Amino acid sequence: MPPQRPLSDAEEKQFMDFSGDHVARVRAAKAAAQREMESFGDPSEYDVVILQGQLKEEPATAPSQGSLDFQNTVPDGHGDSD
């Protein structure tokens, strides 16, 4: 992997966030999320259903694979000579 070159000023501005008030942005996002959650209404208005069940246990044996018998497929003159 070749070494990375330093970013030019234009590239740095493209990838860097220079906004001065990150706290305000986080608070605004939190308020928007809270409004979205409240749009669903009171949780007591909903029926809560808990599904319970048991997992089927699969057999613990590993799948078997048949043996592979490789034969010498090298053409004459190119294989090992004894």
C-alpha positions in Angstrom: 0.0 0.0 0.0 1.6 3.3 -1.0 2.0 6.0 1.7 -0.8 8.5 1.9 -0.1 12.1 0.9 -1.3 15.0 3.1 -4.7 16.4 2.2 -4.8 19.7 0.3 -6.8 22.6 1.8 -9.7 21.9 -0.6 -9.8 18.2 0.4 -9.5 19.1 4.1 -12.5 21.5 3.8 -14.5 18.8 2.0 -14.0 16.1 4.7 -13.8 18.3 7.9 -16.8 19.6 9.8 -16.1 23.2 10.8 -19.4 23.9 12.4 -18.9 25.7 15.7 -21.8 24.4 17.7 -21.9 20.6 17.8 -23.8 20.6 21.1 -26.7 22.5 19.4 -26.8 20.0 16.6 -26.9 17.1 19.0 -29.7 18.7 21.0 -31.7 19.4 17.9 -31.3 15.8 16.8 -32.3 14.6 20.3 -35.4 16.8 20.2 -36.4 15.5 16.8 -36.0 11.9 17.9 -38.1 12.6 21.0 -40.9 14.2 18.9 -40.8 11.1 16.6 -41.1 8.7 19.6 -44.0 10.7 21.1 -45.9 10.6 17.8 -46.6 7.0 18.5 -48.8 7.9 21.5 -48.9 6.4 25.0 -47.3 2.9 25.2 -50.2 1.8 27.5 -52.5 2.0 24.4 -50.7 -0.8 22.7 -51.0 -4.6 23.4 -47.7 -6.1 24.3 -47.2 -9.6 23.0 -44.3 -11.7 24.1 -43.5 -14.6 21.9 -41.8 -17.6 23.5 -40.6 -20.7 22.0 -37.9 -23.3 21.9 -35.1 -23.5 19.4 -34.9 -26.7 17.4 -31.7 -28.4 18.1 -30.0 -29.6 14.9 -28.1 -32.9 15.1 -24.6 -32.2 16.4 -22.9 -34.3 13.7 -21.0 -32.4 11.1 -22.0 -32.9 7.5 -19.9 -35.6 5.9 -18.0 -35.2 2.7 -17.1 -38.1 0.6 -13.4 -38.8 0.0 -11.9 -37.2 -3.1 -9.7 -39.6 -5.0 -7.3 -37.6 -7.2 -5.6 -39.3 -10.0 -2.5 -38.3 -11.8 -3.8 -36.2 -14.7 -0.5 -34.8 -15.9 0.1 -35.6 -19.5 3.0 -37.9 -20.4 6.4 -36.1 -20.5 5.4 -33.5 -18.0 5.0 -35.5 -14.8 7.6 -36.8 -12.3 9.7 -39.7 -13.6 10.8 -42.4 -11.2 
